[in-house]
Amino acid sequence: MTALIVANQTVIADAGRPKLLLHANPGAVIGPAEVAWCREKGAALTIIDLGPGTHFLPEDQPAAIAAALTQWLS
């Protein structure tokens, strides 16, 4: 488990690999502390707050997810 966490942190810090983090409030898996860590440590990382949402964001914010992906990919 530790190796997986370290590998994920390495990817987040990699400036050569663009990444997108979508999160919601209050969220279920990615809370304020995790978003703050990603803002501090993330390189080439775009972070988008989708608004209200909990565990299953595609049900809570489908239009916001589509808009965020469209914007990020363009």
Secondary structure, DSSP 8 states (H G I E B T S, - for coil): -HHHHHHHHHHHH-TTS-EEEEEEEE-SSS-HHHHHHHHHH-SSEEEEEEEEE-S-HHHH-HHHHHHHHHHHH-
